[in-house]
Amino acid sequence: MSTLIVVFINIILLIFLFMKHTDGATPTTRPERLTRSKLELLRNHTAISEFRVLNRRYLLHCPVPNPYLQVNVSAAGGAKLSDDEHVTVNITGVLLPSSSDWVAMISPSHSNVAACVENAIKYEQTGDFSRLPLLCHYPVKAQYVRNDPDYMRCSKQECKEHVAGKCVLTTCGATLSFHVVNIRTDIEFVLFGGGFETPCILKRSVPLKFANPNKPLYGHLSSPDSTGTSMRIRWVSGDKSRQHVDYGDNGQRTTSSVSTFSQADMCTSSLLESPAVDFGWHDPGYIHSAVMTGLTPSTTYSYKYGSDSVGWSDETRFKTVPAGGSNELKFLAYGDMGKAPLDSSKQHYIQPGSISVTKAIADEVSSGKVDSIFHIGDISYATGFLVEWDFFLHQITPFASRVSYMTAIGNHERDYVDSGSVYTTPDSGGECGVPYETYFPMPTQAKDKPWYSIEQGSVHFTVISTEHNWTVNSEQYNWMNKDMAAVDRTRTPWLIFTGHRPMYSSSPGNLFLPNVDSEFVTAVEPLLLANKVDLALFGHVHNYERTCAVYKQECKAMPTKDGNGIDTYDNSNYTAPVHAVVGMAGFKLDGFTQNDNRWSLSRVSKFGYIRAHATKTQLKIEFVNAHSRKTDDSFRIIRS
């Protein structure tokens, strides 16, 4: 049977199973029809990667033993791994190099990579249909040995046997580099033959431990309120004992609270287990949280976190945000970032633009001209493969540890069947918002109610969850209406509305898999107009797009060019919100399939982020191209 036919059969079966799982449930007034939500299982939000979904099968040791074969790992610290390094994996003693040989990085080292049963559909629920091998415990990352160009040429030769002074047996070798960050559990490197589809174990390295698995790492900041006088710091450690934050010039200290989550906290289905409760699980360690208080807004301080028993982080300089109601704010915003490996590995769900974007953001934050960052949904794309949260946190630490890092929840953090999410797709891989809310606690009202508002400088931000019920008179609907109606525009003249899924996009998807949910637009868009929202920021679609001042797909006002040729919207006589899609921070870019939308004024399909500068009378937005570092679009909203 051809691969295409097998994939098609699995698609039909997957839809049937999820439909069966929800058939008979009481219909909700929520935003999406059942048929559409089942079909959306196939949407490319959980993109197929060559490495991610490998069919479960029996994995045996390769039938021909090789006494010369060795897998040795060289680390900077010798037998112990540091918190962040590139290790060298040396493969020697290969009798016959094959292009199908590959090396997996496994953690913890005792994970079962030897025997699995075929059950591919169980893992295809998140949208991956590749016919590639999946170990019983998901590898952190993997590389084909042929990544070393000398391997197939057998340029790295060693003589293993001599007869009468002559070499009669020569073996081949290869050298691979793997980027490793401290994930607390020990790791090993396993050499497989037979490719991803028919793997067999050739050789395993000895397990390697991290020098300090309890090391406090990946500190990231957020604002707990609108005063600018406090800052929350969150970090990860392998130790559950309370730790400390030392900060400020006067030796202030605060003690952490500690939390974690387990497989039992993840979502799954009685018909199809989720990655989060099965082969994608990885122990998250312990997440520490502390609030630094007594700070002055718009001021730079230093801090470090940890304890004498487990060690301390490096000392970091950070900047408090401007107090709500003050005159000025400089912030960055984007959605759909994710992560990508810093080596040649294949890894589940790579977001190719994330590295260039994070480097550009780190440079911008280092300039001291950024007060805060807003990440609008689809944060890490771990989607049930929990170790990838560590890699994402490591990736954003250079800037998230220095300014307030505010977030909104997206489909890849929350959605799963029968979990209470608006959309019953399995996009979160069974995480159901638990890791997200643990790593990124925002000033929300309660657990699994991830909507909130905050004021920084001259801006009031209303941050909603498009993944939770937003229908008319729902709890969230009433909250957002009340929140926006109460904004004091003399204090914060700018009202910015943010959520993950957009209301406007020239990349609409198709009839069954739309990027824009018309029911969401019908329910919520009137609130934006009634409360005079100036700017609405969304992610989900992986490009940049800006509208006119729009309502119900009609331009209520068009910008005019200022003296510098920049589009300028005059909100002194308010007409409607300007919408901007900013989901271009990492995920593979979407093109534009519609070019005739009159409300669409600027469309850019490049990786980047937006830079914003708000005063009392002007809100200036620039789209920054992460590759060129140039401004590819800019506009102003003014108010006299």
Buried (B, 14 or more C-beta within 10 A) or exposed (E): EEEEEBBEEBBEEBBEBBBEBBEEEEEEEBBBEBEBBBBBBBBEBBBBBEBBBBBBBEBEEBEEEBEEBBBEBEBBEEEEBBBBBEBBBBBBBBBEBBEBBBBBBBBBBEBEBBEBEEBBBBBBBBBBBBEBBBBBBBBBBBBBBBBBEBBBEBEBBBEBEEEEEEEEEEBBBBBBBBBBBBBBBBBBBBBBBBBBBBBBBBBBBEBBBBBBBBBBBBBBBBBBBBBBBBBBBBBBBBBEEEBBBBBBEEEBEBEBEBBBBEBEBBBBBEBBBBBBBBBBBBBBBBBBBBBBBEBEBBBEBEBBBBBEEBBBBEEBEBBBBBBBBBEBBBBBBBBBBBBBBBBBBBBBBBBEBBBBBBBBBBEBBEEEEBBBBBBBBBBBBBBBBBBBBBBBBBBBBBBBBBBBBBBBBBBBBBBBBBBBBBBBBBBBBBBBBBBBBBBBBBBBEEEBBBBBBBBBBBBBBBBBBBBBBBBEEBBBBEBBBEBBEEBEEEEBBBBBBBBBBBBBBBBBBEEEBBBBBEBBBBBBBBBBBEBBBBBBBBBBBBBBBBBBBBBEEEBBBEBEEEEEEBBBBBBEEBBBBBBBBBBBBBBBBBEBEEEEBEBBBBBBBBBBBBBBBBBBBBBBBBBBBBBEEEBBBBBBBBBE
